[in-house]
């Protein structure tokens, strides 16, 4: 039976001082991987890209995925220090606001979320609706450092998939979001508003310039024709040797052409128009209207 329909959990143990314990928790509805990045010494942890489940057939929410992550935190004796997202996701609803309420930990995202918000305010025709300074406790600048317990984390700006995506580098682990896929798949798309294929190439090259033994944890996996088990971890060396799109020897212009041709065939994710107006509020729904119900706005004929 395929494991692509299961909530698979996998542990990548610390390799020594400064190296985090990492748990990946696979969310099968969207092919997303949620991460718990923990300091083995202090048991402080960051939760990265956790999902608030959204049923697109009934437009209802549930908390199974974030509950699973919090159960793991409890079972491992961890304390949540940060609730982090790498970018405002198009394929799933972020659990950031809920996890902040549950844990009391600050939530954060890259500072260029301001520019992403301005872009989508125009698409939705909802001026001055999004306020990242209100909905996130910390907006990380490129190159900024922060701590998860005794470990130092560093923020890399990694645009291309979105104009404000960031990669979190913690010791020998890097959470690379929607840049790379697994080596047997290749790379992620760059055709959403604000995306840029050339910038994505440059971001990937910066990631692949990390030390060869760095563990790269990707944002999504959908399996392949030959693999029916979700995978999300490979080293820089493994990507450089065998990534189908960007292994050593790949020519930038050829990859850009290939990526843009592929992106032109892809449909919009089925959650994108709901997701962005929630995620740009930090995972909060819009205010209820005078009937007590919440409504989302969907632009027509914009894509």
TORVO-666424 format. One line per 4 residues: number of its first residue (from 1); their letters; for each residue x, y, z of C-alpha. Coordinates in nm, 3 decimals, padded with zeros to 5 digits. Each point is the difference from the previous one (the first is absolute). Last residue first. Layout:
# TORVO-666424
NUM	A	X:Y:Z; ...
# end
This chain:
# TORVO-666424
303	XXXX	-00.537:03.341:-01.378; -00.196:00.318:00.078; -00.329:-00.113:-00.154; -00.186:00.012:00.334
299	XXXX	00.149:00.116:00.329; -00.118:-00.200:00.303; -00.093:00.174:00.327; -00.037:-00.201:00.319
295	XXXX	-00.289:00.023:00.244; -00.032:-00.046:00.376; -00.340:-00.034:00.168; -00.151:00.193:00.290
291	XXXX	-00.276:00.155:-00.208; 00.163:00.343:00.028; 00.323:-00.127:-00.154; 00.265:-00.210:00.174
287	XXXX	00.353:00.140:-00.018; 00.229:-00.160:-00.258; 00.152:-00.333:00.105; 00.340:-00.007:00.164
283	XXXX	00.296:-00.200:-00.128; 00.250:00.285:00.025; -00.236:00.245:-00.171; 00.186:-00.049:-00.327
279	XXXX	-00.069:-00.368:00.056; -00.377:00.054:-00.001; -00.026:00.207:-00.321; 00.265:-00.221:-00.159
275	XXXX	-00.168:-00.330:00.084; -00.345:00.056:-00.146; 00.126:00.092:-00.344; 00.275:-00.262:00.016
271	XXXX	-00.197:-00.301:00.122; -00.048:-00.187:-00.330; 00.357:00.057:-00.105; -00.004:00.188:-00.330
267	XXXX	00.046:-00.228:-00.300; 00.344:-00.099:-00.136; 00.082:-00.011:-00.373; 00.174:00.340:-00.016
263	XXXX	00.211:-00.104:00.299; 00.165:-00.277:-00.204; 00.100:00.233:-00.283; 00.127:00.253:00.253
259	XXXX	00.210:-00.262:00.181; 00.153:-00.138:-00.322; 00.090:00.344:-00.131; 00.144:00.104:00.337
255	XXXX	00.198:-00.325:00.019; 00.150:00.050:-00.344; 00.096:00.359:00.082; 00.171:-00.102:00.326
251	XXXX	00.202:-00.288:-00.146; 00.009:-00.317:00.211; 00.351:-00.138:00.053; -00.048:-00.090:00.364
247	XXXX	-00.358:-00.107:00.070; -00.277:00.255:-00.050; -00.303:-00.166:-00.161; 00.018:-00.373:00.067
243	XXXX	00.185:00.046:00.329; 00.273:-00.267:-00.002; 00.348:00.106:00.098; -00.068:00.356:00.113
239	XXXX	-00.314:-00.112:00.180; 00.179:-00.284:00.178; 00.288:00.227:00.102; -00.240:00.259:00.141
235	XXXX	-00.149:-00.277:00.209; -00.341:-00.160:-00.042; -00.318:00.009:00.209; -00.365:00.014:-00.106
231	XXXX	-00.128:-00.340:-00.105; -00.359:-00.120:-00.035; -00.044:-00.366:-00.091; -00.153:-00.108:-00.332
227	XXXX	00.319:00.017:-00.205; 00.039:-00.117:-00.360; -00.262:00.218:-00.169; 00.103:00.273:00.241
223	XXXX	-00.093:00.114:00.351; -00.191:00.319:00.072; 00.255:00.177:00.221; -00.008:00.347:00.140
219	XXXX	00.189:00.255:00.208; 00.353:-00.136:-00.025; 00.243:-00.079:00.282; 00.364:00.035:-00.103
215	XXXX	00.251:-00.172:00.230; 00.337:00.172:-00.028; 00.281:-00.248:-00.068; 00.125:00.185:-00.307
211	XXXX	00.036:00.333:00.180; -00.239:00.268:-00.133; 00.060:00.109:-00.361; -00.301:-00.209:-00.106
207	XXXX	-00.225:00.245:00.185; 00.156:00.296:-00.179; -00.042:-00.182:-00.333; -00.366:-00.065:00.081
203	XXXX	-00.058:00.369:00.066; 00.163:00.096:-00.332; -00.217:-00.249:-00.189; -00.311:00.130:00.178
199	XXXX	00.095:00.357:-00.091; 00.018:-00.099:-00.367; -00.340:-00.169:00.020; -00.176:00.296:00.157
195	XXXX	-00.304:-00.008:00.227; -00.186:00.318:00.093; -00.335:-00.141:-00.109; 00.041:-00.380:-00.024
191	XXXX	00.212:-00.144:-00.281; 00.309:-00.121:00.187; -00.056:-00.375:00.033; 00.211:-00.232:00.212
187	XXXX	00.316:-00.195:-00.083; 00.118:-00.349:-00.087; -00.203:-00.319:00.046; 00.255:-00.279:00.068
183	XXXX	00.216:00.247:00.194; -00.288:00.087:00.236; -00.161:00.338:-00.068; 00.197:00.320:00.017
179	XXXX	-00.127:00.354:00.035; -00.336:-00.030:00.174; 00.123:-00.009:00.363; 00.378:-00.029:00.051
175	XXXX	00.017:-00.089:00.367; 00.375:-00.031:00.051; 00.167:-00.235:00.250; 00.371:-00.022:00.088
171	XXXX	-00.022:00.275:00.262; -00.338:00.165:-00.041; -00.056:00.162:-00.340; -00.351:00.141:-00.054
167	XXXX	-00.076:00.068:-00.365; -00.213:00.302:-00.092; -00.265:00.072:-00.262; -00.071:00.367:-00.076
163	XXXX	-00.047:00.030:-00.376; -00.180:-00.332:-00.015; 00.126:-00.317:-00.166; 00.294:00.212:-00.110
159	XXXX	00.132:00.153:00.319; 00.236:-00.169:00.249; 00.094:00.256:00.267; 00.218:-00.194:00.243
155	XXXX	-00.078:00.018:00.372; 00.248:-00.139:00.254; -00.068:-00.213:00.306; 00.235:-00.023:00.297
151	XXXX	-00.046:-00.294:00.237; -00.001:00.029:00.380; -00.381:00.014:00.020; -00.120:00.090:-00.346
147	XXXX	00.184:00.324:-00.053; -00.017:00.282:-00.252; 00.208:00.121:-00.294; -00.082:00.250:-00.274
143	XXXX	00.164:-00.045:-00.339; -00.307:00.107:-00.194; -00.240:00.177:00.234; -00.250:-00.191:00.211
139	XXXX	-00.345:00.137:00.078; -00.081:-00.072:00.365; -00.321:-00.009:00.198; -00.217:-00.063:-00.303
135	XXXX	-00.363:00.111:-00.043; 00.024:00.370:00.080; 00.328:00.072:-00.175; -00.129:-00.209:-00.293
131	XXXX	-00.300:00.232:-00.050; -00.224:-00.121:-00.283; -00.323:00.184:-00.072; 00.137:00.335:-00.120
127	XXXX	-00.154:-00.036:-00.346; -00.219:-00.302:-00.074; -00.021:-00.022:-00.379; 00.086:-00.371:00.028
123	XXXX	00.282:00.029:-00.256; 00.101:00.345:00.129; 00.012:-00.116:00.362; 00.196:-00.299:-00.132
119	XXXX	00.294:00.209:-00.117; 00.003:00.217:00.311; 00.004:-00.311:00.221; 00.293:-00.147:-00.193
115	XXXX	00.192:00.324:00.047; -00.062:00.004:00.376; 00.083:-00.373:00.016; 00.347:00.125:-00.092
111	XXXX	00.078:-00.007:00.373; 00.032:-00.379:00.006; -00.224:-00.193:00.243; -00.044:-00.021:00.377
107	XXXX	-00.224:-00.116:00.282; 00.076:00.057:00.366; -00.058:-00.289:00.243; -00.302:00.003:00.234
103	XXXX	-00.052:-00.367:-00.082; -00.366:-00.040:-00.089; -00.065:00.358:-00.110; 00.316:00.011:-00.211
99	XXXX	-00.091:-00.339:-00.143; -00.341:00.127:-00.109; 00.145:00.312:-00.161; 00.266:-00.195:-00.191
95	XXXX	-00.211:-00.291:-00.127; 00.061:00.095:-00.364; -00.264:-00.081:-00.259; 00.124:-00.213:-00.287
91	XXXX	00.097:00.016:-00.368; 00.082:00.366:-00.047; 00.221:00.044:00.306; 00.095:00.338:00.142
87	XXXX	00.375:-00.062:00.039; 00.250:-00.197:00.214; -00.228:-00.022:00.300; 00.112:-00.005:00.361
83	XXXX	-00.150:-00.061:00.345; 00.286:00.050:00.244; 00.108:-00.110:00.350; -00.219:-00.310:00.036
79	XXXX	00.106:-00.208:00.299; 00.084:-00.365:-00.064; -00.059:-00.310:00.211; 00.006:-00.232:-00.300
75	XXXX	-00.357:-00.121:00.059; -00.127:00.355:00.046; 00.158:00.134:-00.319; -00.123:-00.308:-00.190
71	XXXX	-00.353:00.060:00.129; 00.032:00.362:-00.113; 00.089:-00.111:-00.352; -00.292:-00.243:-00.012
67	XXXX	-00.239:00.269:00.126; 00.132:00.233:-00.271; -00.086:-00.262:-00.260; -00.342:-00.094:00.136
63	XXXX	-00.122:00.358:00.049; -00.308:00.023:-00.218; -00.142:00.261:-00.237; -00.306:-00.007:-00.221
59	XXXX	-00.053:00.122:-00.354; -00.205:-00.312:-00.086; 00.186:-00.137:-00.300; 00.315:00.203:00.066
55	XXXX	00.052:-00.158:00.342; 00.261:00.214:00.176; 00.253:-00.132:00.250; 00.205:00.258:00.187
51	XXXX	00.353:-00.100:-00.102; 00.336:00.053:00.174; 00.270:00.178:-00.201; 00.273:-00.014:00.268
47	XXXX	-00.037:-00.067:00.372; 00.310:00.112:00.188; 00.119:-00.191:00.303; 00.169:00.040:00.339
43	XXXX	00.106:-00.335:00.150; 00.300:00.172:00.164; 00.282:-00.229:-00.115; -00.164:-00.187:-00.289
39	XXXX	-00.106:00.331:-00.160; -00.312:-00.069:-00.200; -00.128:00.053:-00.355; -00.359:-00.126:-00.038
35	XXXX	-00.097:00.003:-00.364; -00.313:-00.019:-00.212; 00.025:-00.163:-00.341; -00.270:00.081:-00.251
31	XXXX	-00.144:-00.244:-00.255; -00.325:00.197:00.010; -00.244:-00.264:00.127; 00.284:-00.224:00.122
27	XXXX	00.149:00.213:00.280; 00.342:-00.152:00.075; 00.157:00.068:00.339; 00.376:00.050:-00.010
23	XXXX	00.187:-00.016:00.330; 00.335:00.171:00.031; 00.250:-00.028:00.284; 00.234:00.291:-00.040
19	XXXX	00.377:00.016:-00.055; 00.184:00.255:00.213; 00.192:-00.271:00.186; -00.044:-00.345:-00.159
15	XXXX	-00.167:-00.169:-00.293; -00.354:00.063:00.118; -00.252:-00.259:-00.107; -00.223:00.010:-00.310
11	XXXX	-00.335:-00.131:00.123; -00.286:-00.106:-00.233; -00.375:00.037:00.032; -00.238:-00.116:-00.276
7	XXXX	-00.355:00.130:-00.001; -00.125:-00.250:-00.260; -00.129:00.037:-00.358; 00.347:00.009:-00.155
3	XXX	00.078:-00.319:00.194; -00.120:-00.208:-00.293; -00.128:-00.348:00.086
# end
